[in-house]
């Protein structure tokens, strides 16, 4: 039995990939917080990714870059307000999302580590 073929491990891997992509998008938002006309972006919620309802780019040619199955479609976030220069990035919102996503990453990594340790113990490979 391949321990990496267990659904829990696959789910944790997908969640980590999603969280990594979201952190990248949020970092771009924070970096562009003072760029005139910049609109904040976000990825589709993880639940939509699992349900397969997230929209994304179609891969119509073998030469296209393949996305990880857990990566989400990046979309423009709806701004609550805009600065006079057209910028729609709220640093408070972005930093809250960054902290939430970091907690999600830590939880998924912790679950992965705990179950991996449990399997190693069960197999006598501690």
C-alpha positions in Angstrom: 0.0 0.0 0.0 1.4 3.3 -1.0 0.9 5.8 1.9 0.9 8.7 -0.5 -2.2 7.3 -2.3 -4.4 7.9 0.8 -7.1 10.5 0.3 -6.2 12.5 3.4 -2.6 13.0 2.0 -3.9 14.0 -1.4 -6.3 16.4 0.2 -3.6 17.9 2.4 -1.3 18.3 -0.6 -4.1 20.0 -2.6 -4.8 22.4 0.3 -1.1 23.2 0.6 -0.9 23.9 -3.1 -4.0 26.1 -3.0 -2.7 28.0 0.1 0.7 28.5 -1.6 -0.9 30.0 -4.7 -3.2 32.2 -2.6 -0.2 33.5 -0.6 1.5 34.4 -3.9 -1.5 36.3 -5.1 -1.9 38.1 -1.8 1.8 39.1 -1.7 1.3 40.7 -5.2 -1.6 42.6 -3.8 0.4 43.9 -0.9 3.3 44.8 -3.1 1.0 46.8 -5.4 -0.9 48.6 -2.6 0.4 52.0 -3.8 0.2 51.3 -7.5 -2.4 53.6 -9.1 -5.3 51.7 -10.6 -4.3 48.3 -9.2 -7.2 46.0 -8.3 -6.7 43.3 -5.6 -7.0 39.7 -6.8 -7.7 36.5 -5.0 -8.1 32.8 -5.9 -11.3 30.8 -5.9 -12.2 29.3 -2.5 -10.8 25.9 -1.8 -14.3 24.4 -1.6 -15.0 25.5 -5.2 -11.7 23.9 -6.2 -12.7 20.6 -4.6 -16.2 20.8 -6.2 -14.6 21.4 -9.6 -16.6 24.6 -10.1 -13.7 27.1 -10.2 -13.2 28.6 -13.6 -9.8 28.7 -15.1 -7.8 28.7 -18.3 -8.4 25.7 -20.6 -5.4 23.7 -21.7 -6.0 23.2 -25.4 -2.5 22.3 -26.5 0.1 19.9 -25.1 2.5 22.9 -24.9 0.4 24.8 -22.5 1.5 25.0 -18.9 -0.4 22.5 -16.7 -1.9 23.8 -13.5 -1.8 21.8 -10.3 -5.3 20.3 -9.8 -5.7 22.3 -6.6 -4.7 25.6 -8.0 -7.5 28.0 -8.3 -8.6 30.5 -10.8 -7.3 34.0 -10.0 -10.0 36.6 -10.1 -10.4 40.3 -9.3 -11.6 40.8 -5.8 -14.5 43.1 -5.3 -13.2 46.3 -3.6 -15.1 47.9 -0.8 -13.6 51.2 -1.6 -11.1 52.9 -3.9 -8.4 55.4 -3.3 -8.5 58.6 -5.4 -5.8 57.2 -7.7 -8.0 54.2 -8.5 -6.1 51.7 -6.3 -8.5 49.2 -4.7 -6.1 47.4 -2.3 -7.0 47.4 1.4 -3.8 46.5 3.3 -5.9 45.5 6.3 -8.0 43.1 4.3 -4.9 41.6 2.5 -3.0 41.1 5.7 -6.0 39.4 7.4 -6.2 37.1 4.4 -2.4 36.4 4.6 -2.7 35.5 8.3 -5.7 33.3 7.6 -4.0 31.5 4.7 -0.8 31.0 6.8 -3.0 29.3 9.5 -4.5 27.1 6.8 -1.1 26.1 5.5 0.1 25.3 9.1 -3.0 23.2 9.8 -2.6 21.2 6.5 1.1 20.7 7.0 0.5 19.6 10.6 -2.1 17.1 9.6 0.2 15.7 6.9 3.1 15.4 9.4 1.0 13.8 12.1 -0.5 11.1 9.8 2.9 10.5 8.2 4.4 9.9 11.7 1.5 7.6 12.6 2.1 5.5 9.5 5.8 5.3 10.2 5.1 4.2 13.7 2.6 1.6 12.5 5.2 0.3 10.1 7.8 0.2 12.8 10.0 2.9 11.1 9.9 5.5 13.8 
